Amino acid sequence: MKTLFAETALTAAGWARDLRIVIDDAGDIVSCEAGAAPDGAESLAGPAIPGMPNLHSHAFQRAMAGLTERASDRADSFWTWRETMYRFVARLEPEDVEAIAAQLYLEMLKAGYTAVGEFHYLHHGRDGRPYADRCAMSEAVIAAAARAGIGMTLLPVLYQAGGFGGAPAGPGQRRFVSATDDLLASIGELRRRHAGSRNLRFGLAPHSLRAVPPEALAAAVAGMRAIDAAAPIHIHIAEQIREVEECLAWSGRRPVEWLLDHADVDASWCLVHATHMTAEETRRLARSRAIAGLCPTTEGNLGDGFFPFAEFAAADGRWGIGSDSHISVSPPEELRWLEYGQRLLKRQRNLATAGAPGSIGAALWRGALEGGAAALGRRIGGLAPGCRADLLVLDAAAPALYGRSGDLALDSLVFAGIGSAIRDVMVGGNWVVREGHHIAEDRIAAAYRRAIARLSGGEE
């Protein structure tokens, strides 16, 4: 058992003073008592808040962040960016992916993410044939999460086509392609190998409507429900205008419309991006209780467009944030740009509360906690009995936070922070970051540098 004492802490009921938190040996919170005395508990060095779930990650892309910011002689877009990604991914082996992912997850923890949804589509060898162990790439990211100490929901990706209507996958996609039964068998095997791991959950990610034909989508979801009836289901959708146009040409329906008409979309689903929706699609998605997975820095970097956040929030839609391609690894930056995007569109300020008075930073942080935890299918995102002990200790002496408390501290964390204001990070009852430093920082960074040197031709 472990007992913590926070002078101030963010709970589901609001800010509590003198909170005593008891954590069992498995890393779950047993009790939270406000107005308590320290009585020998470990006193936290600043305000405590729940750690942020990151609901959408492609870990290997951290190593290519910054490599696509050069103009070409044609109009650059998501689709030209994707060509660069295919060339990069062609060189990766499991040991590279593990080193890159461990560095990324370390950076996530230091920034305030305590759990990640890994949308994992890099499955096979360079020639497209499975490794001797079909789960080798999945095991690489699982090992990376364990090394860094972050919680994970692994979402193995079903990928079968190169476009709507079952167009053949291209050479750059051959490492992603799996038969439905093979992918489900791999998920079953991974669940068997890691049974009992309290920081690891498994779900399913049909990549997109363009990459998964309707019959395969239905079979994969049914198969996953047979394995785990409550498993998270994540899918990319309506990220780009071209995707919407091609879906209309194929089916006569827009992507979100088609999915809601043809799949039993409920609270266990996460629709990633959903950038381009009509007003009716926005209302229908909100009514489904599915999570909208928003990645503002990646969506901005790729030129995707703006999610209709103000309208979705007004319809009581559920949402969370992810760092996707990891051009940024910062919860405050994702939340800041989510709000700023709406301000630029509406030419107004303070929109996240859907017209109600109150703190914008607090509304954003709480909304992302709730939606992110639901999307990852784990008891996280709160300081409450039954939740994993995933928490952040803020640095009250940081310039952005000094002299500020409660929701004002969250406003300052999201909108006024320069550099990290996260002092300590706990995941599953274990301290993984103390005073801004990760416990395995040097070893993980050294392995990452070796991988990058090999990939850039400096070492084999």
C-alpha positions, 0 to 999 in steps of 0.5 A, spaced: 500 500 500 502 507 498 499 513 501 499 520 498 497 527 501 495 533 496 494 539 499 490 541 493 487 536 487 482 535 482 477 530 483 471 529 479 467 533 484 472 539 483 478 541 487 479 538 493 483 540 499 488 536 503 486 529 499 489 523 502 489 518 497 490 510 498 493 506 493 493 498 493 499 494 491 496 493 484 496 500 483 489 502 483 486 507 488 483 504 494 480 511 497 480 518 497 479 522 503 478 530 503 480 534 509 484 529 511 491 529 515 497 527 512 499 522 518 505 519 515 503 519 507 508 522 502 506 529 501 506 531 494 510 537 492 504 541 488 497 540 486 495 533 483 491 532 477 489 526 473 494 524 468 491 525 461 490 519 456 493 520 449 487 516 445 491 516 438 498 514 436 502 512 431 509 511 435 514 510 429 512 517 426 515 520 432 522 519 428 520 522 422 517 528 425 520 535 422 522 531 416 516 533 411 517 540 412 520 542 405 515 545 399 515 540 393 514 543 386 507 540 387 501 542 391 503 539 398 498 535 402 496 529 406 497 525 400 504 527 399 506 527 406 503 519 406 508 518 400 514 520 405 511 516 410 511 510 406 518 511 404 520 512 412 516 506 414 520 501 409 526 501 413 524 500 420 525 493 424 522 491 430 528 493 434 527 500 431 520 501 433 521 499 440 527 504 441 523 510 437 516 508 441 520 508 448 523 515 447 516 517 444 512 514 451 518 517 455 516 524 452 509 523 453 510 522 460 514 528 461 509 532 458 503 529 462 500 523 458 499 517 462 496 512 457 496 511 450 492 508 445 497 505 440 493 505 433 498 500 430 498 498 423 506 496 422 505 489 422 510 485 417 517 485 414 520 489 409 517 485 403 510 484 406 511 477 409 509 476 416 515 475 421 516 468 424 512 471 430 506 475 427 506 479 433 513 481 433 511 489 431 506 489 437 511 486 442 516 491 440 511 497 442 508 493 448 515 492 450 517 500 449 511 502 453 513 497 459 520 500 459 517 507 459 512 505 464 506 508 460 499 505 460 497 502 453 491 500 449 494 497 443 489 497 437 492 492 432 490 495 425 486 491 420 488 494 413 486 491 406 485 495 401 488 501 397 482 505 396 474 505 397 471 499 393 477 494 395 482 497 390 488 493 391 493 496 396 500 499 394 507 497 395 508 502 400 502 499 404 504 492 404 507 492 411 500 493 413 495 488 410 492 483 414 487 478 413 481 479 418 482 472 421 490 473 422 489 479 425 484 477 430 488 471 431 494 475 433 490 479 438 487 473 441 495 471 442 497 477 445 491 477 450 494 470 452 501 472 453 499 478 457 494 476 461 493 479 468 497 486 465 494 491 469 497 497 465 495 494 458 488 493 454 487 490 447 482 493 442 481 493 434 482 499 429 479 498 422 484 503 419 479 507 415 473 505 410 478 506 404 482 501 407 477 496 410 471 493 405 464 493 408 464 485 409 471 485 412 469 491 417 463 487 419 467 481 420 472 484 424 468 488 429 464 481 430 470 477 431 473 482 436 466 482 440 467 475 441 473 476 444 472 482 448 464 484 448 467 491 451 473 492 447 475 499 444 474 500 436 477 505 433 477 508 426 480 514 422 474 517 418 473 523 414 480 526 415 480 529 408 476 532 403 478 528 398 476 522 402 469 525 403 469 525 395 471 518 394 466 515 399 461 519 396 463 517 389 463 509 392 457 509 396 453 515 395 454 517 403 459 521 406 464 517 411 461 518 418 454 518 415 456 511 412 459 508 418 453 510 422 448 507 417 452 500 417 455 499 423 453 499 431 457 505 433 456 506 440 460 508 446 466 503 445 467 506 438 472 512 437 472 516 430 479 519 429 479 526 426 471 526 423 474 533 421 469 533 415 462 532 417 455 536 416 451 538 421 446 532 421 452 528 422 455 532 427 449 531 431 448 523 430 455 522 432 454 526 438 447 522 440 451 515 438 456 517 445 462 514 441 468 518 442 471 523 437 478 523 437 481 529 436 489 531 434 489 538 433 497 539 432 497 533 427 490 536 423 494 542 423 500 540 420 497 536 415 492 541 413 486 537 414 481 542 416 477 544 423 473 539 427 466 542 428 468 542 436 463 548 438 457 544 435 459 538 437 460 540 444 453 544 444 450 537 442 453 534 448 458 530 444 464 526 447 471 527 445 478 526 447 485 528 444 491 524 441 498 526 438 497 522 432 504 523 428 507 526 434 509 533 431 507 535 438 507 531 444 504 536 449 496 535 452 496 543 453 498 544 446 493 539 443 487 543 447 490 550 446 489 549 439 483 545 439 480 552 442 484 556 438 481 553 432 474 554 434 476 562 435 479 563 428 473 560 425 468 563 429 472 570 431 470 569 438 473 567 444 472 562 450 468 557 446 469 550 450 464 551 455 458 551 449 456 558 452 456 556 459 460 561 464 466 558 467 474 556 466 476 554 459 482 550 461 478 546 466 473 544 461 478 542 456 482 538 461 476 535 464 473 533 457 479 530 454 480 526 461 473 523 460 473 522 453 480 519 453 479 514 458 472 512 455 476 511 448 482 507 451 477 502 455 480 503 462 479 505 469 483 512 468 483 519 468 480 520 475 482 521 482 477 516 485 476 509 488 477 504 483 481 508 478 488 507 476 493 511 480 495 515 474 496 522 476 501 528 475 504 533 480 504 540 477 510 545 479 507 550 483 513 554 482 513 554 474 512 561 472 505 560 468 503 557 475 506 561 480 500 564 485 495 560 481 490 555 484 484 551 482 481 552 475 486 558 474 492 554 474 488 549 469 487 555 465 494 557 465 497 550 464 493 550 457 494 557 455 500 560 458 505 555 459 512 555 456 515 549 457 513 543 462 509 545 468 509 537 470 514 536 476 512 528 477 508 523 474 505 517 477 502 511 473 499 505 476 502 507 483 509 507 480 513 514 480 516 514 473 518 522 472 521 525 478 522 533 478 521 533 471 526 527 469 524 520 467 527 514 471 530 511 465 531 517 461 539 516 459 538 509 457 532 510 453 535 516 449 541 512 448 537 506 444 533 512 440 540 515 438 542 508 435 536 507 432 536 514 428 543 513 426 542 506 423 536 509 419 540 515 417 545 511 414 550 512 420 550 505 423 548 498 421 
